[in-house]
Amino acid sequence: MQWFRQVFQGQSSPPFRVAQISDCHLLKDHGLYQGIDSTESLIAVLETLAKSQWDLVVVSGDISQDHTPESYQVLAQLMAQYLPDTPIARLPGNHDELESLSAWLSDAPFCTSNHFCFGDWHILQLNSKGPTPAGLIVDEHFKAIHHCLEQIAPEHHIGVFVHHHPLAMQAYIDKHILTNGQALLACLARHPGVKFLAHGHVHQAQQLGYFGSGGEFAVLAAPSTSMQFARHSMVRANEDLGPGFRQFELQPQGQFDSSVVWIR
């Protein structure tokens, strides 16, 4: 029950602006990820982000490709250079370890909180890292999620970030889906304040929807800051779309706008 032990309280006024970057797959010494210099493609994204003001930037997993301390230090150095005054949240992907996030990504501008409050909006980060590349939310974390949601005022609004995808994409990546994703969606649907769930992992920009017995909300996939995967391909294949990120504008009364920005 310790995942949401600390709450970050934002001080700005609505609308609140959140950017989601995902699947950086960084390597030490500018190593190549599927033929792409993932450090340079991330820099291109950060150069665009640095031109605007953000209340929060969420890095939704798969920060490292080679699991080295140097790969996490690359992200730490770049965030301090391009977004030194922006709170940066981070959560684990299947390529990451919680210990690595804590060791290398805890100093400012990074935040160790997984619960962020901006006015009547709450942003929650979930841990979907399992023992295999597929995702899994363990029972203890489900209890923490439910407890946190129960503590949020019913008139408030909630956005959720997680690494793995809970809904099938009809593609190769589904072999690494969030295995208990339907249970997560059903849990979130019991709380009408939930407006969206945003994930990474699939290297695609898609907008789906979940309609449960208790409520409905958007399910949004973010592109990678490196290489995009081909849609609806049951073999591993890529699309030459360039790097990208997803942006959110959170309005009062629970409305929000979300779009994807491509860097060409």
C-alpha positions in Angstrom: 0.0 0.0 0.0 3.1 2.3 -0.2 2.9 3.1 -3.9 0.9 6.3 -3.4 2.5 7.4 -0.1 3.4 10.9 -1.4 1.2 13.4 -3.2 2.6 16.1 -5.4 0.5 19.3 -5.3 0.7 21.5 -8.3 0.3 25.3 -7.9 -0.8 26.4 -11.4 -4.2 27.3 -12.7 -6.3 25.4 -15.3 -6.1 24.3 -18.0 -3.4 22.0 -16.9 -0.9 20.8 -19.5 0.6 17.3 -19.4 3.0 15.7 -21.9 3.6 12.0 -22.1 6.8 10.6 -23.6 7.4 6.9 -23.7 9.6 4.0 -24.8 12.9 6.0 -25.1 15.0 2.8 -25.2 18.2 4.7 -24.4 21.6 3.1 -24.6 24.9 4.3 -23.3 27.3 6.0 -25.8 24.5 6.9 -28.2 24.0 3.2 -29.1 21.4 2.4 -31.8 18.0 0.9 -31.1 16.7 -0.8 -34.2 18.9 1.4 -36.3 17.8 4.6 -34.6 20.0 6.8 -32.4 17.4 6.9 -29.6 19.2 9.6 -27.7 19.1 12.0 -30.7 15.4 11.2 -31.4 14.6 11.9 -27.7 16.5 15.2 -28.0 14.4 16.2 -30.9 11.2 15.6 -28.8 12.6 17.5 -25.8 13.6 20.5 -28.0 9.9 20.7 -29.0 8.7 20.3 -25.4 11.0 23.0 -24.2 9.3 25.6 -26.3 6.1 25.3 -24.2 5.1 25.3 -20.5 4.0 22.1 -18.9 2.6 21.3 -15.6 3.9 17.7 -15.7 5.8 15.5 -18.1 5.2 11.7 -17.7 7.8 9.3 -18.9 5.8 6.1 -19.2 8.4 3.4 -19.2 11.0 1.6 -21.2 13.5 4.3 -20.5 16.5 2.0 -21.0 17.2 -0.6 -23.6 20.5 -1.9 -22.3 19.7 -1.7 -18.5 22.9 0.3 -17.9 23.3 3.1 -15.3 24.6 5.3 -18.2 21.3 5.0 -20.1 19.3 6.4 -17.1 22.0 9.1 -16.7 21.3 10.2 -20.3 17.7 10.9 -19.4 18.6 12.6 -16.2 21.0 14.9 -18.0 18.7 15.7 -20.8 15.7 16.5 -18.6 17.9 18.8 -16.5 19.1 20.5 -19.6 15.7 20.9 -21.5 13.1 20.9 -18.8 14.8 21.9 -15.6 11.8 23.6 -14.0 9.1 21.1 -15.1 8.1 18.2 -12.7 9.0 14.9 -14.4 7.2 11.7 -13.4 8.5 8.3 -14.3 7.1 4.8 -14.1 8.6 1.4 -15.0 8.3 -0.4 -18.3 9.3 -4.0 -18.9 12.8 -2.9 -19.7 13.2 -1.0 -16.4 13.6 -1.8 -12.8 12.2 0.2 -9.8 15.7 0.2 -8.3 17.2 1.8 -11.4 14.5 4.5 -11.4 15.1 5.2 -7.7 18.9 5.2 -8.1 19.2 7.4 -11.2 15.9 9.3 -11.5 15.0 10.8 -8.1 16.7 14.2 -8.1 15.0 17.3 -9.5 13.4 17.8 -11.9 12.2 14.2 -11.3 9.5 13.5 -8.8 9.2 10.3 -6.8 5.5 10.7 -6.2 3.0 8.6 -8.2 0.0 10.7 -7.3 -0.2 14.3 -8.7 -2.9 16.9 -7.9 -3.6 19.9 -10.1 -6.7 21.6 -8.9 -9.5 19.1 -9.1 -7.5 16.8 -11.4 -5.6 13.8 -10.1 -2.9 12.0 -12.1 -2.1 8.5 -11.0 0.9 6.3 -12.1 0.6 2.6 -11.9 3.3 -0.2 -11.9 2.6 -2.8 -14.5 6.1 -4.5 -14.5 5.8 -8.2 -14.2 8.3 -11.1 -14.2 8.1 -11.3 -18.1 7.9 -8.7 -20.8 4.1 -8.9 -20.5 2.5 -6.7 -17.9 1.1 -7.7 -14.5 -0.5 -5.6 -11.7 0.0 -7.6 -8.5 -2.7 -8.0 -5.9 -1.0 -5.6 -3.4 -0.9 -2.9 -6.0 -4.6 -3.4 -6.9 -5.4 -2.8 -3.3 -3.4 0.4 -3.3 -5.0 1.6 -6.5 -8.5 0.9 -5.1 -7.6 2.6 -1.8 -6.3 5.7 -3.6 -9.3 6.0 -5.8 -11.6 5.7 -2.8 -9.8 8.6 -1.1 -10.4 11.0 -4.1 -13.4 13.2 -3.9 -16.2 12.0 -6.1 -16.5 15.3 -7.9 -12.8 15.3 -8.9 -11.3 14.0 -12.1 -8.7 11.3 -12.6 -6.2 10.5 -15.4 -4.2 7.3 -15.1 -0.8 6.4 -16.7 0.6 2.9 -17.0 3.2 1.3 -19.3 1.5 -1.8 -20.7 -1.6 -1.8 -22.9 -4.7 -3.3 -21.3 -6.6 -3.6 -24.6 -5.4 -5.8 -27.5 -4.0 -3.9 -30.5 -4.4 -6.8 -32.9 -0.7 -6.8 -33.4 2.6 -8.5 -32.5 2.9 -6.6 -29.3 -0.2 -8.3 -27.9 2.0 -11.2 -26.8 3.3 -8.7 -24.2 -0.1 -7.2 -23.2 -1.1 -6.3 -19.6 -2.2 -9.8 -18.7 -4.8 -8.6 -16.1 -5.7 -5.5 -18.1 -9.4 -6.3 -18.1 -9.4 -6.4 -14.3 -7.6 -3.0 -14.2 -10.2 -1.5 -16.6 -13.1 -2.9 -14.5 -11.5 -1.5 -11.3 -11.1 2.0 -12.9 -14.6 1.9 -14.4 -16.1 1.6 -10.9 -14.9 5.2 -10.2 -16.8 7.7 -12.4 -14.1 10.3 -11.9 -11.7 8.3 -14.2 -11.5 10.2 -17.5 -8.7 8.4 -19.3 -6.0 5.8 -19.1 -2.9 6.5 -21.1 -0.2 3.9 -21.8 3.0 3.3 -23.8 4.7 0.0 -24.7 3.0 -0.4 -28.1 5.0 2.3 -30.0 1.8 3.5 -31.6 -0.5 6.5 -31.3 -4.1 5.2 -31.0 -7.2 6.3 -29.2 -9.5 3.5 -28.0 -12.3 3.4 -25.4 -13.4 1.3 -22.6 -17.1 1.0 -21.7 -17.7 -0.8 -18.4 -20.7 -1.4 -16.3 -19.7 1.4 -13.9 -18.5 4.0 -16.4 -16.6 4.8 -19.5 -13.3 6.5 -20.3 -10.7 6.9 -23.0 -7.8 4.5 -23.5 -4.9 6.3 -25.2 -1.7 4.9 -26.6 1.4 7.1 -26.9 4.0 6.9 -29.6 7.7 6.2 -28.9 10.4 8.8 -28.8 12.3 6.4 -31.0 10.8 3.8 -33.4 7.1 3.2 -34.1 5.7 -0.3 -34.6 3.5 -1.1 -37.6 -0.2 -1.2 -36.9 -2.0 -4.5 -37.1 1.1 -6.5 -38.0 1.4 -9.9 -36.4 5.1 -10.0 -37.1 7.5 -7.4 -35.7 7.7 -4.5 -38.2 8.3 -0.8 -38.0 6.8 2.4 -39.5 8.9 5.4 -40.5 6.9 8.0 -38.7 9.6 9.7 -36.7 9.5 10.2 -32.9 6.5 11.7 -31.1 4.7 12.4 -27.9 1.2 12.7 -26.6 -0.1 15.9 -25.0 -3.1 16.6 -22.7 -4.9 19.7 -21.8 -7.0 19.1 -18.6 -10.0 21.4 -18.3 -12.3 22.1 -15.3 -15.4 20.0 -15.0 -13.4 16.9 -16.3 -13.1 17.8 -19.9 -9.8 17.1 -21.6 -8.2 17.3 -25.0 -5.4 15.0 -26.1 -3.4 14.9 -29.4 -0.1 13.5 -30.7 2.8 15.6 -31.8 5.1 14.1 -34.4 8.7 15.3 -34.9 9.8 15.1 -38.5 
